[in-house]
Amino acid sequence: MFGLGTLVSAACSLVSSACSAACSLCSKIGGGVMSGISSLVSKIIGPNLGPNVEEMVNFFVKVISFLAEYFSDKPKEEEPEEIGMKAEQAEQAGKKPDDFDSINEYIEYLRNEIQLDSDKMKKLSDEERLKYQLVGSGLYIRDVEEKQGLKLAPDFLESAIKLKEQGYTEMDIANLMQSMKNNGVTDAKQYVDFLKGDLQPGTPERHQVYASVKDMVEQHFKGEEVNMREKINKLADTVRE
């Protein structure tokens, strides 16, 4: 009978190994885009290795897949590990992200020109599948950034994932991002800065982010009376150390 500590240790080990393997694959593929994805994965996953790391990573992958579907051209049936595996196969064929004019063009090449071995997909270990999921999710993030003109900093993505603990959904995160774009925010890290109290009162940046957060909260609680100050103070829990 395995104790809880053994199971937690095994989960942390699996995620840590998959994270390292994903970073190695990004390094092998090379280029600025993949280097950025490697850094992104490390910054989001690394600090969160603990009892709930598997649940956190699974929700991270689910959120990013939803955002790619909502904001970009991801087919509903496509899994992020497919894109991760195809990126590896494309590298072996001499094709890399830097060979294309945009991330979207690269991903469309992977979708349409690279064929996967279905038997190999079925035989992936949990670690291998997670490795490819992380790489595929990283490419989705870059694609969404490109389409939306909104930089998705690791701090923002980490706090967005924690919104689940307060009952928010993937759609709420998408609404927040759309509102930020509509309000002229170009770097989602400003959302984190706002919740930490680091944006100066009266500045355009603070007003833009406040309007975006207010819009997300109102859409989530539509029809209900909302104490906005109370809700924003609660959201600040997602960015506290």
Salt bridges, closest charged atoms under 4 A:
GLU55 OE2 - LYS164 NZ 3.35
GLU69 OE1 - LYS74 NZ 3.66
GLU69 OE2 - LYS76 NZ 3.78
ASP73 OD2 - LYS147 NZ 2.97
GLU78 OE1 - ARG111 NE 2.75
GLU81 OE2 - ARG129 NH1 3.29
GLU108 OE2 - ARG111 NH1 2.57
GLU145 OE1 - ARG142 NH1 2.72
GLU158 OE2 - LYS162 NZ 3.67
GLU170 OE2 - LYS62 NZ 3.43
ASP172 OD2 - HIS220 ND1 2.84
ASP193 OD1 - LYS189 NZ 2.91
GLU218 OE2 - LYS214 NZ 2.89
ASP237 OD1 - ARG240 NH1 1.99
